[in-house]
Amino acid sequence: MTLDPTTLSPHFESREAEAKWERAWTDAGVYRFDDAGRGETFVIDTPPPTVSGSLHVGHVFSYTQTDVLARHQRMRGRNVFYPMGWDDNGLPTERRVQNYFHVRCEPGVPYEPGLGQLPMAEEGARKTPPRKVSRKNFIELCLALTAEDEKAFKALWQRLALSVDWALEYSTISDRSRRLAQLSFLDLHRKGHVYSVEAPTMWDVDFRTAVAQAEVEDRPQRGAFHHLRFGVEGGGEFVVATTRPELLAACVAVTAHPEDPRYQALFGRRAVTPLFRAPVPIFPSTLVDPEKG
């Protein structure tokens, strides 16, 4: 084959080339999963990204690693199942909608038709209390905003040329996904893995709901030590310094470092909590910092 150099562009346009080959690979079905294939199937269970914030380089790094695995397995002749989904429900989505539109869901507020086209709140409006909207309006705003966020995510993944089978695209808020989640929950209940119990939990005072550990960020903050005087059964007392005095009611034990000479005589005895007068054991633990508390 002879190539005429005069037909070539004097400058290489990378964006045009990327778009051209992206279309070519999609049209050819290069990354399509063949559910009727006879070869060994390699399944990649990609945790769907939460479409509730701005894209950053961390997204690119994490999904590049997965894509390398997908391509390697295809080169080994395996039938690769590599879908892409969107985690577009839950507290992160609610928070994004609240911040973006400066609204708050109030079930008692009547529904307003056409509110789904609400624009992004201006900076000045954020200094005022958030607008109260009905639950139905809030859901419409969630669906509208996540749809736009998903377009931005998908455009980036396609520009990166992730070898995803886009025919398998899904979202966690879809009817099918919710149905599967409900069936899975019922199955766990039948097997005895789901139960109801009274227990401490983490509480979001803004959303007024329990939150999972995975949804909590730990941030170091300066605090103040509060000194609480504990009694000892049989006589005696000692002082405990804590940054969380509000948890005194939940105190179930007192610990000290096993090599701290100040508390050697207390190990094996029981302390008496202030206010509640509850007896709790005193035992040693190497996890205790003898310079604090």
C-alpha beads as a LAMMPS data file, in Angstrom:
LAMMPS data file: protein, C-alpha beads

293 atoms
292 bonds

1 atom types
1 bond types

-500.0 500.0 xlo xhi
-500.0 500.0 ylo yhi
-500.0 500.0 zlo zhi

Masses

1 110.0

Atoms # bond

1 1 1 0.000 0.000 0.000
2 1 1 1.377 3.377 -1.035
3 1 1 0.578 6.417 1.105
4 1 1 0.566 9.855 -0.488
5 1 1 2.123 12.238 2.073
6 1 1 0.341 15.198 0.457
7 1 1 -2.989 13.828 1.688
8 1 1 -1.893 14.013 5.295
9 1 1 -2.692 16.995 7.488
10 1 1 0.410 19.028 8.359
11 1 1 -0.634 18.895 12.021
12 1 1 -1.852 15.952 14.037
13 1 1 -5.193 16.756 15.697
14 1 1 -5.365 14.452 18.718
15 1 1 -8.972 15.315 19.578
16 1 1 -10.153 14.462 16.080
17 1 1 -8.209 11.181 16.165
18 1 1 -9.597 10.281 19.585
19 1 1 -13.175 10.928 18.471
20 1 1 -12.633 9.012 15.226
21 1 1 -11.290 5.855 16.873
22 1 1 -13.789 6.023 19.709
23 1 1 -16.596 5.878 17.134
24 1 1 -14.827 3.126 15.198
25 1 1 -14.365 0.917 18.283
26 1 1 -17.979 1.488 19.362
27 1 1 -19.389 0.702 15.911
28 1 1 -17.253 -2.433 15.662
29 1 1 -18.331 -3.613 19.126
30 1 1 -14.723 -4.185 20.169
31 1 1 -15.588 -4.199 23.871
32 1 1 -18.999 -5.844 23.617
33 1 1 -19.646 -8.681 26.059
34 1 1 -20.850 -11.867 24.404
35 1 1 -23.205 -13.533 26.885
36 1 1 -23.417 -16.535 24.583
37 1 1 -19.658 -16.858 24.224
38 1 1 -18.071 -20.243 24.760
39 1 1 -14.817 -19.020 26.220
40 1 1 -14.025 -18.423 29.867
41 1 1 -15.763 -15.331 31.256
42 1 1 -13.853 -12.769 33.318
43 1 1 -16.184 -10.563 35.367
44 1 1 -15.214 -7.105 36.621
45 1 1 -17.563 -5.877 39.344
46 1 1 -16.874 -2.155 39.129
47 1 1 -18.242 -0.267 42.134
48 1 1 -20.385 2.363 40.398
49 1 1 -18.991 5.862 40.977
50 1 1 -21.096 8.239 43.063
51 1 1 -22.211 10.978 40.677
52 1 1 -22.459 13.584 43.389
53 1 1 -19.418 15.765 42.894
54 1 1 -16.765 17.073 40.545
55 1 1 -14.520 14.778 38.589
56 1 1 -10.855 14.770 39.556
57 1 1 -7.650 12.963 38.647
58 1 1 -8.345 10.283 41.274
59 1 1 -11.255 9.028 39.178
60 1 1 -8.933 8.626 36.202
61 1 1 -6.287 6.781 38.230
62 1 1 -8.690 4.315 39.848
63 1 1 -10.576 3.343 36.683
64 1 1 -7.388 3.150 34.607
65 1 1 -6.203 0.326 36.860
66 1 1 -9.423 -1.602 36.253
67 1 1 -9.240 -0.990 32.516
68 1 1 -5.704 -2.380 32.366
69 1 1 -7.013 -5.609 33.898
70 1 1 -9.903 -5.767 31.412
71 1 1 -7.611 -5.323 28.413
72 1 1 -5.117 -7.872 29.722
73 1 1 -7.824 -10.504 30.150
74 1 1 -9.139 -9.877 26.614
75 1 1 -5.614 -10.391 25.275
76 1 1 -5.644 -13.757 27.045
77 1 1 -8.754 -14.687 25.080
78 1 1 -11.301 -14.341 27.847
79 1 1 -14.825 -13.014 27.419
80 1 1 -14.715 -9.897 29.608
81 1 1 -17.859 -8.683 31.363
82 1 1 -17.058 -5.026 32.091
83 1 1 -20.145 -2.850 32.727
84 1 1 -20.327 0.718 33.994
85 1 1 -22.958 2.035 36.349
86 1 1 -23.792 5.117 38.347
87 1 1 -24.495 5.275 42.068
88 1 1 -27.061 8.052 41.902
89 1 1 -29.068 7.711 45.087
90 1 1 -28.562 7.995 48.834
91 1 1 -27.231 10.745 51.080
92 1 1 -24.400 11.946 48.767
93 1 1 -26.932 12.692 46.019
94 1 1 -29.305 14.393 48.462
95 1 1 -26.484 16.594 49.759
96 1 1 -25.401 17.505 46.222
97 1 1 -28.944 18.554 45.290
98 1 1 -29.339 20.532 48.493
99 1 1 -26.119 22.451 47.863
100 1 1 -26.602 22.896 44.124
101 1 1 -30.165 24.230 44.225
102 1 1 -30.125 25.479 47.839
103 1 1 -33.280 23.566 48.701
104 1 1 -34.479 21.303 51.484
105 1 1 -37.000 18.483 51.257
106 1 1 -40.098 18.977 53.400
107 1 1 -42.747 16.264 52.871
108 1 1 -45.519 18.569 54.067
109 1 1 -44.896 21.166 51.345
110 1 1 -47.272 20.921 48.317
111 1 1 -45.919 19.861 44.928
112 1 1 -44.975 22.611 42.444
113 1 1 -45.208 21.591 38.761
114 1 1 -42.209 22.612 36.641
115 1 1 -39.787 22.963 39.551
116 1 1 -37.558 20.322 37.992
117 1 1 -36.090 23.060 35.756
118 1 1 -34.823 25.036 38.780
119 1 1 -31.450 26.709 37.986
120 1 1 -28.344 26.470 40.123
121 1 1 -28.624 28.731 43.167
122 1 1 -26.589 31.927 43.011
123 1 1 -24.020 32.691 45.680
124 1 1 -26.099 35.465 47.193
125 1 1 -29.104 33.196 47.627
126 1 1 -27.059 30.766 49.719
127 1 1 -26.928 33.305 52.554
128 1 1 -30.663 32.875 53.044
129 1 1 -32.477 29.803 54.433
130 1 1 -32.869 27.022 51.824
131 1 1 -36.077 26.838 49.845
132 1 1 -38.463 24.144 51.101
133 1 1 -39.743 21.817 48.381
134 1 1 -42.010 18.787 48.358
135 1 1 -40.630 15.251 48.346
136 1 1 -41.798 14.760 44.752
137 1 1 -40.092 17.996 43.663
138 1 1 -36.920 16.988 45.477
139 1 1 -36.846 13.611 43.734
140 1 1 -37.319 15.337 40.366
141 1 1 -34.376 17.642 41.122
142 1 1 -32.253 14.626 42.103
143 1 1 -33.073 12.822 38.853
144 1 1 -32.431 15.918 36.732
145 1 1 -29.080 16.774 38.311
146 1 1 -27.740 13.208 38.387
147 1 1 -28.656 12.803 34.720
148 1 1 -26.418 15.772 33.866
149 1 1 -23.636 14.544 36.160
150 1 1 -23.750 11.113 34.544
151 1 1 -23.301 12.684 31.101
152 1 1 -20.115 14.407 32.321
153 1 1 -18.778 11.187 33.843
154 1 1 -19.578 9.148 30.738
155 1 1 -17.986 11.727 28.434
156 1 1 -14.751 11.524 30.419
157 1 1 -14.714 7.705 30.485
158 1 1 -15.282 7.616 26.718
159 1 1 -12.583 10.192 26.077
160 1 1 -10.210 8.054 28.151
161 1 1 -11.297 5.126 25.934
162 1 1 -12.139 2.864 28.861
163 1 1 -12.924 -0.536 27.367
164 1 1 -16.423 -0.615 28.857
165 1 1 -19.410 -2.283 27.220
166 1 1 -21.780 0.699 27.298
167 1 1 -24.688 -1.536 26.346
168 1 1 -24.519 -2.752 29.978
169 1 1 -24.780 0.759 31.468
170 1 1 -26.988 0.934 34.565
171 1 1 -27.875 3.188 37.507
172 1 1 -28.659 2.292 41.106
173 1 1 -31.847 4.396 41.079
174 1 1 -33.366 2.567 38.113
175 1 1 -36.485 0.457 38.629
176 1 1 -34.557 -2.733 37.839
177 1 1 -31.743 -1.978 40.300
178 1 1 -34.166 -1.063 43.064
179 1 1 -36.170 -4.231 42.419
180 1 1 -33.027 -6.364 42.631
181 1 1 -31.933 -4.600 45.839
182 1 1 -35.325 -5.232 47.425
183 1 1 -35.314 -8.895 46.406
184 1 1 -31.795 -9.262 47.809
185 1 1 -32.888 -7.719 51.108
186 1 1 -35.855 -10.080 51.337
187 1 1 -33.571 -13.021 50.595
188 1 1 -31.211 -11.982 53.418
189 1 1 -34.203 -11.656 55.740
190 1 1 -35.404 -15.150 54.905
191 1 1 -31.924 -16.491 55.657
192 1 1 -31.924 -14.781 59.051
193 1 1 -29.151 -12.323 58.239
194 1 1 -31.373 -9.250 58.725
195 1 1 -32.663 -8.383 62.172
196 1 1 -33.885 -5.441 64.214
197 1 1 -32.054 -4.432 67.369
198 1 1 -31.654 -1.372 69.553
199 1 1 -28.030 -0.234 69.374
200 1 1 -25.933 2.955 69.236
201 1 1 -25.627 4.520 65.807
202 1 1 -24.116 7.549 64.119
203 1 1 -26.682 10.273 63.616
204 1 1 -26.651 13.117 61.083
205 1 1 -28.229 16.089 62.840
206 1 1 -28.790 17.868 59.520
207 1 1 -30.431 15.015 57.585
208 1 1 -31.952 13.624 60.790
209 1 1 -31.102 10.064 59.847
210 1 1 -28.636 7.324 60.715
211 1 1 -25.507 7.199 58.541
212 1 1 -23.124 4.387 57.658
213 1 1 -19.454 4.369 58.637
214 1 1 -18.553 4.522 54.927
215 1 1 -20.346 7.871 54.664
216 1 1 -18.408 9.471 57.536
217 1 1 -15.160 11.393 57.135
218 1 1 -12.714 11.569 60.043
219 1 1 -11.229 15.011 60.551
220 1 1 -8.799 15.978 63.328
221 1 1 -10.083 18.897 65.352
222 1 1 -8.813 20.682 68.409
223 1 1 -10.816 19.946 71.540
224 1 1 -10.743 20.610 75.257
225 1 1 -10.137 18.087 78.021
226 1 1 -12.895 17.825 80.615
227 1 1 -11.877 16.320 83.957
228 1 1 -14.377 13.887 85.507
229 1 1 -13.951 12.443 88.994
230 1 1 -14.671 8.699 89.213
231 1 1 -15.161 6.783 92.423
232 1 1 -13.817 3.324 93.271
233 1 1 -15.839 0.575 94.914
234 1 1 -14.531 0.040 98.434
235 1 1 -13.154 3.573 98.641
236 1 1 -10.954 5.902 96.672
237 1 1 -11.294 8.015 93.562
238 1 1 -9.395 9.119 90.440
239 1 1 -9.802 11.690 87.668
240 1 1 -10.340 10.920 83.987
241 1 1 -9.738 13.598 81.318
242 1 1 -11.872 13.269 78.175
243 1 1 -12.807 15.325 75.132
244 1 1 -16.221 13.626 74.963
245 1 1 -17.981 14.152 78.317
246 1 1 -21.373 13.665 76.637
247 1 1 -20.528 9.971 76.267
248 1 1 -20.315 9.429 80.024
249 1 1 -23.714 7.718 79.991
250 1 1 -22.299 5.090 77.600
251 1 1 -19.176 4.373 79.684
252 1 1 -18.801 0.604 80.168
253 1 1 -15.174 0.395 81.370
254 1 1 -12.098 2.399 82.374
255 1 1 -8.616 1.532 81.080
256 1 1 -5.069 2.621 81.852
257 1 1 -1.677 1.635 80.502
258 1 1 -0.424 -1.560 82.215
259 1 1 2.940 0.067 83.027
260 1 1 1.466 3.261 84.497
261 1 1 2.398 3.068 88.220
262 1 1 -0.459 5.377 89.219
263 1 1 -3.158 2.778 88.516
264 1 1 -1.534 -0.575 89.301
265 1 1 -3.621 -0.988 92.435
266 1 1 -6.868 -0.290 90.549
267 1 1 -6.634 -3.040 87.931
268 1 1 -9.233 -5.719 88.612
269 1 1 -11.394 -3.420 90.712
270 1 1 -14.530 -1.508 89.641
271 1 1 -14.937 2.208 89.183
272 1 1 -18.141 4.140 89.830
273 1 1 -19.107 6.674 87.164
274 1 1 -20.057 10.190 88.212
275 1 1 -23.705 11.258 87.921
276 1 1 -24.954 7.788 86.966
277 1 1 -23.160 5.875 89.746
278 1 1 -22.747 2.891 87.434
279 1 1 -20.090 0.277 88.382
280 1 1 -17.648 -0.446 85.519
281 1 1 -14.484 -2.596 85.421
282 1 1 -10.967 -1.160 85.426
283 1 1 -8.461 -3.058 83.290
284 1 1 -5.078 -2.459 81.599
285 1 1 -4.614 -1.827 77.880
286 1 1 -1.494 -1.061 75.862
287 1 1 -3.649 1.077 73.540
288 1 1 -3.865 3.763 76.219
289 1 1 -1.511 6.738 75.988
290 1 1 -0.303 7.331 79.570
291 1 1 0.379 10.983 78.705
292 1 1 -3.286 11.679 77.936
293 1 1 -6.468 11.351 79.965

Bonds

1 1 1 2
2 1 2 3
3 1 3 4
4 1 4 5
5 1 5 6
6 1 6 7
7 1 7 8
8 1 8 9
9 1 9 10
10 1 10 11
11 1 11 12
12 1 12 13
13 1 13 14
14 1 14 15
15 1 15 16
16 1 16 17
17 1 17 18
18 1 18 19
19 1 19 20
20 1 20 21
21 1 21 22
22 1 22 23
23 1 23 24
24 1 24 25
25 1 25 26
26 1 26 27
27 1 27 28
28 1 28 29
29 1 29 30
30 1 30 31
31 1 31 32
32 1 32 33
33 1 33 34
34 1 34 35
35 1 35 36
36 1 36 37
37 1 37 38
38 1 38 39
39 1 39 40
40 1 40 41
41 1 41 42
42 1 42 43
43 1 43 44
44 1 44 45
45 1 45 46
46 1 46 47
47 1 47 48
48 1 48 49
49 1 49 50
50 1 50 51
51 1 51 52
52 1 52 53
53 1 53 54
54 1 54 55
55 1 55 56
56 1 56 57
57 1 57 58
58 1 58 59
59 1 59 60
60 1 60 61
61 1 61 62
62 1 62 63
63 1 63 64
64 1 64 65
65 1 65 66
66 1 66 67
67 1 67 68
68 1 68 69
69 1 69 70
70 1 70 71
71 1 71 72
72 1 72 73
73 1 73 74
74 1 74 75
75 1 75 76
76 1 76 77
77 1 77 78
78 1 78 79
79 1 79 80
80 1 80 81
81 1 81 82
82 1 82 83
83 1 83 84
84 1 84 85
85 1 85 86
86 1 86 87
87 1 87 88
88 1 88 89
89 1 89 90
90 1 90 91
91 1 91 92
92 1 92 93
93 1 93 94
94 1 94 95
95 1 95 96
96 1 96 97
97 1 97 98
98 1 98 99
99 1 99 100
100 1 100 101
101 1 101 102
102 1 102 103
103 1 103 104
104 1 104 105
105 1 105 106
106 1 106 107
107 1 107 108
108 1 108 109
109 1 109 110
110 1 110 111
111 1 111 112
112 1 112 113
113 1 113 114
114 1 114 115
115 1 115 116
116 1 116 117
117 1 117 118
118 1 118 119
119 1 119 120
120 1 120 121
121 1 121 122
122 1 122 123
123 1 123 124
124 1 124 125
125 1 125 126
126 1 126 127
127 1 127 128
128 1 128 129
129 1 129 130
130 1 130 131
131 1 131 132
132 1 132 133
133 1 133 134
134 1 134 135
135 1 135 136
136 1 136 137
137 1 137 138
138 1 138 139
139 1 139 140
140 1 140 141
141 1 141 142
142 1 142 143
143 1 143 144
144 1 144 145
145 1 145 146
146 1 146 147
147 1 147 148
148 1 148 149
149 1 149 150
150 1 150 151
151 1 151 152
152 1 152 153
153 1 153 154
154 1 154 155
155 1 155 156
156 1 156 157
157 1 157 158
158 1 158 159
159 1 159 160
160 1 160 161
161 1 161 162
162 1 162 163
163 1 163 164
164 1 164 165
165 1 165 166
166 1 166 167
167 1 167 168
168 1 168 169
169 1 169 170
170 1 170 171
171 1 171 172
172 1 172 173
173 1 173 174
174 1 174 175
175 1 175 176
176 1 176 177
177 1 177 178
178 1 178 179
179 1 179 180
180 1 180 181
181 1 181 182
182 1 182 183
183 1 183 184
184 1 184 185
185 1 185 186
186 1 186 187
187 1 187 188
188 1 188 189
189 1 189 190
190 1 190 191
191 1 191 192
192 1 192 193
193 1 193 194
194 1 194 195
195 1 195 196
196 1 196 197
197 1 197 198
198 1 198 199
199 1 199 200
200 1 200 201
201 1 201 202
202 1 202 203
203 1 203 204
204 1 204 205
205 1 205 206
206 1 206 207
207 1 207 208
208 1 208 209
209 1 209 210
210 1 210 211
211 1 211 212
212 1 212 213
213 1 213 214
214 1 214 215
215 1 215 216
216 1 216 217
217 1 217 218
218 1 218 219
219 1 219 220
220 1 220 221
221 1 221 222
222 1 222 223
223 1 223 224
224 1 224 225
225 1 225 226
226 1 226 227
227 1 227 228
228 1 228 229
229 1 229 230
230 1 230 231
231 1 231 232
232 1 232 233
233 1 233 234
234 1 234 235
235 1 235 236
236 1 236 237
237 1 237 238
238 1 238 239
239 1 239 240
240 1 240 241
241 1 241 242
242 1 242 243
243 1 243 244
244 1 244 245
245 1 245 246
246 1 246 247
247 1 247 248
248 1 248 249
249 1 249 250
250 1 250 251
251 1 251 252
252 1 252 253
253 1 253 254
254 1 254 255
255 1 255 256
256 1 256 257
257 1 257 258
258 1 258 259
259 1 259 260
260 1 260 261
261 1 261 262
262 1 262 263
263 1 263 264
264 1 264 265
265 1 265 266
266 1 266 267
267 1 267 268
268 1 268 269
269 1 269 270
270 1 270 271
271 1 271 272
272 1 272 273
273 1 273 274
274 1 274 275
275 1 275 276
276 1 276 277
277 1 277 278
278 1 278 279
279 1 279 280
280 1 280 281
281 1 281 282
282 1 282 283
283 1 283 284
284 1 284 285
285 1 285 286
286 1 286 287
287 1 287 288
288 1 288 289
289 1 289 290
290 1 290 291
291 1 291 292
292 1 292 293
